[in-house]
């Protein structure tokens, strides 16, 4: 039997979604069957799976060690370590000044990104445990190109991720960019840039023009 106590970092998600993350090898049908048979309980009671988890909730999985090992999987969240320039941090969110040259999110080349450095930082600090990584992984909510430095916001908890996603989506939070130029500017001017996505190559190109009305 496995017993899990929900922490603040994990609260707010649906019970069945939590179980899918905790036992990634199990099918949705199997998990709901275990719920119906009370082989998986929430706070000692039968659950349907659509309950919203709260901090302090207790989950019990009455599964054999063989079954648990079969469905738990062995994938480990990637992490890396370096000094981060942290501008703001609280229990739910963190704002990091990303340096130029660092990826915001993982890429196919396997080079560590800010997400891996953030995971390593939280593990080393003790704000995140290996057990919690099974059901929650910190993530950035805005991206900057590799060669662009600036503020990147990330969620340390599900509540933090949901809050940041909401204010980015409804534009409550405004983003500003500063561009450094080389040369002498003789008079005020206005540069407008446009992004165009090539559907054939799935790449986005930038176009700039001056003195447009």
Beta strands, then each sheet from edge to edge (+ up, - down):
strand 1: 2-5
strand 2: 40-42
strand 3: 58-61
strand 4: 86-89
strand 5: 93-98
strand 6: 139-140
strand 7: 150-155
strand 8: 191-198
strand 9: 203-210
sheet 1: 1+ 3- 2+
sheet 2: 4+ 5- 7+ 6-
sheet 3: 8+ 9-
end
